[in-house]
Amino acid sequence: GAYRFQLQLVQAGQKESFFHGRLQLVITAQGGNGKRVQIIPGNSDADEKFKISLKSYQSIEGDFQIAPGQVVKSVEARIFSDGSTQPKLSKTVNLS
């Protein structure tokens, strides 16, 4: 039930200023109890490693756990600007 993730964030265009924001992962898993969605971190201010501050690029890595008997079907990475409730960018990766 333990998974590891690694992201490389790159700011496109002119890099005149820093981008400040946060990363949120939305994990969709399937198991005996049906479909389950888990949001990491649960609280937007809960984990320092999910904060983003980049001018050119930034690597983010970490791990998460899901309930026993669940299998991860997809992971969506959402990037939020500081103070925003709507993601500026999102990317979903489907796992088989």
N, C-alpha and C positions, 0 to 999 in steps of 0.2 A: 503493500500500500504506500510505499514511499517513492516519490518521483523527484527528479532533479530538472531544473530549467536553466537556460542560458540565453540571454538576449543581447544583441548588439544594436544600440540605437545610434542613428546617424542623422544629424540635422542637415537637410538639403538646402540649397540656395546660399545666399550670402550669410556668412556667419559673423555678423557684426555684434550680436548680443547673445547672452546666455538664455537658454530655455530652462525654465523652472517648472516642475510639475511632479506628477506621481504616476506610478504604474499600478495597475490593478489586473489581477488574473481572474478569469471566470472559468472554472473547471466544470465540465459536464461529464458525469459518470453514470454508468448503467450497472445494475446488479440485481440480486434477488429481490430487493425491496423496490425495484423500479428505478426511474431516472432521478438523479440528484444533481443539483447545481450548488457549487461551493464558490464563494467569492473570497479572494485572498489579496491583501489583508482584509479582515472583516471591518475594521475601522480605518478610515483613510489616513489617520495619523498614527496608526498602531506600530508601524515598522519602518525604521530608518532606511533599510535597504531598498524600499520601494519608492524612495524619493529620487527625483531626477533633477540634475543640474548639469547641463552640457552646453558647450559651444560648438564642438565638432562631433564628438562621439562619446558614448559611455557604454560600458559593459555592465550588465546586471545578471547575477546568478543567485540561485538559492534552491530550496527544496520545499516540498509540501507533502502532506499525507492525506489519503482518503480513507474512508471507512473500509473495514475488512469486507471482502466479497464484492467490492465495486471495481469496475474497470473504467479507466479514463477513455472517453470517446472523443473529446475535443477540449482544446485550451484556447481561450480568447485573451489576448493581451490588449488592454486598453490604456492609452496614454491621455492623461488629463493635464491641462494647464493649471497652475496654482489658482485656487479660488473658483474653478469651473466645476459644474456638475455634469456637463456633457463631454464625452471623450473627443479629443482633437484628432485622434487616430486609433484605429483598432484593426487587429489582424487575428484571424482564427486559423488554427492548425488542427485538422482532423486526424485522429489516430485510429489505426485499424485494430 
